[in-house]
Amino acid sequence: MADNVILVGFMGAGKSSVGRILARRLGRCFVETDEMITATEGRSIPEIFTEKGEAHFRRLEDEMVRLLSGEEEENLPRASKRWRSGSPMPVSPSPCCRRPICS
């Protein structure tokens, strides 16, 4: 199991704001699952909703949360494995990330 903190909640609840603050205080990387999804899919979230529907987007969200939770790779869906193998935004307990914590 990974040592990551995953915030969940409704849109606009403050997950990103709290996540940035928490990451900074813990010396951790801050990662947006929406950014992971758009990078994996190669299109924007509105495009995903239009082309594939909300159910598809929710499955992608679930995959990203499972990936960040540290679930074993063999239990992860294909999209998550693709992300893991070419990740431009590492999730790491160390503060030395290629993608800086947002301020």
C-alpha positions as CSV (number, residue, x, y, z in Angstrom):
1,M,0.0,0.0,0.0
2,A,1.3,3.4,-0.9
3,D,1.8,6.2,1.6
4,N,-0.3,8.6,-0.5
5,V,-3.1,10.7,0.9
6,I,-6.2,10.7,-1.5
7,L,-8.8,13.4,-1.0
8,V,-12.3,12.6,-2.3
9,G,-15.4,14.8,-2.4
10,F,-17.8,16.7,-4.5
11,M,-16.7,19.1,-7.2
12,G,-15.9,22.5,-5.7
13,A,-15.5,21.0,-2.1
14,G,-11.9,22.2,-1.9
15,K,-10.0,19.0,-2.5
16,S,-7.4,20.8,-4.7
17,S,-6.9,23.7,-2.3
18,V,-6.6,21.4,0.8
19,G,-4.4,19.0,-1.2
20,R,-1.9,21.6,-2.2
21,I,-1.6,22.8,1.4
22,L,-1.4,19.3,2.8
23,A,1.3,18.3,0.2
24,R,3.3,21.4,1.0
25,R,3.2,20.7,4.8
26,L,4.0,17.0,4.3
27,G,6.8,17.7,1.7
28,R,4.9,15.6,-0.8
29,C,4.0,15.9,-4.5
30,F,0.5,17.1,-5.3
31,V,-1.2,15.3,-8.1
32,E,-4.6,16.0,-9.7
33,T,-6.4,12.9,-10.9
34,D,-8.1,15.0,-13.6
35,E,-4.7,15.8,-15.0
36,M,-3.7,12.2,-14.9
37,I,-6.9,11.3,-16.8
38,T,-6.4,13.9,-19.5
39,A,-2.8,12.9,-20.0
40,T,-3.8,9.2,-20.2
41,E,-6.7,9.8,-22.5
42,G,-5.1,12.5,-24.6
43,R,-8.2,14.7,-24.5
44,S,-10.0,17.1,-22.1
45,I,-12.6,16.1,-19.6
46,P,-15.4,17.7,-21.5
47,E,-14.3,15.8,-24.6
48,I,-14.2,12.6,-22.6
49,F,-17.8,13.2,-21.3
50,T,-19.0,14.1,-24.8
51,E,-17.3,11.2,-26.6
52,K,-17.4,8.4,-24.0
53,G,-19.9,9.5,-21.3
54,E,-19.8,10.1,-17.6
55,A,-19.7,6.4,-16.7
56,H,-16.4,6.1,-18.7
57,F,-15.0,9.1,-16.9
58,R,-15.9,7.7,-13.5
59,R,-14.2,4.4,-14.4
60,L,-11.1,6.4,-15.2
61,E,-11.3,8.3,-11.9
62,D,-11.6,5.0,-10.1
63,E,-8.5,3.6,-12.0
64,M,-6.4,6.7,-11.0
65,V,-7.4,6.5,-7.4
66,R,-6.6,2.8,-7.3
67,L,-3.2,3.5,-8.9
68,L,-2.5,6.2,-6.4
69,S,-3.6,4.0,-3.5
70,G,-0.7,1.6,-4.4
71,E,-2.8,-1.3,-5.4
72,E,-0.7,-4.0,-7.1
73,E,-0.1,-3.4,-10.8
74,E,-1.4,-6.8,-11.9
75,N,-4.8,-5.8,-10.4
76,L,-5.0,-2.5,-12.2
77,P,-6.8,-1.8,-15.5
78,R,-4.8,-1.3,-18.7
79,A,-5.1,2.6,-18.6
80,S,-3.5,2.7,-15.2
81,K,-0.6,0.5,-16.3
82,R,-0.1,2.8,-19.3
83,W,0.1,5.8,-16.9
84,R,2.5,4.1,-14.5
85,S,4.9,3.2,-17.3
86,G,5.1,6.7,-18.8
87,S,4.2,8.9,-15.9
88,P,5.3,12.6,-16.2
89,M,3.9,13.3,-12.7
90,P,5.4,10.9,-10.2
91,V,3.7,10.4,-6.9
92,S,6.4,10.1,-4.3
93,P,6.9,10.5,-0.5
94,S,10.0,12.5,-1.3
95,P,9.9,16.2,-2.1
96,C,12.0,15.8,-5.2
97,C,9.3,15.6,-7.8
98,R,9.6,16.5,-11.5
99,R,6.3,18.4,-11.1
100,P,6.4,21.0,-8.3
101,I,3.8,21.3,-5.7
102,C,1.4,24.0,-6.8
103,S,1.2,27.1,-4.8
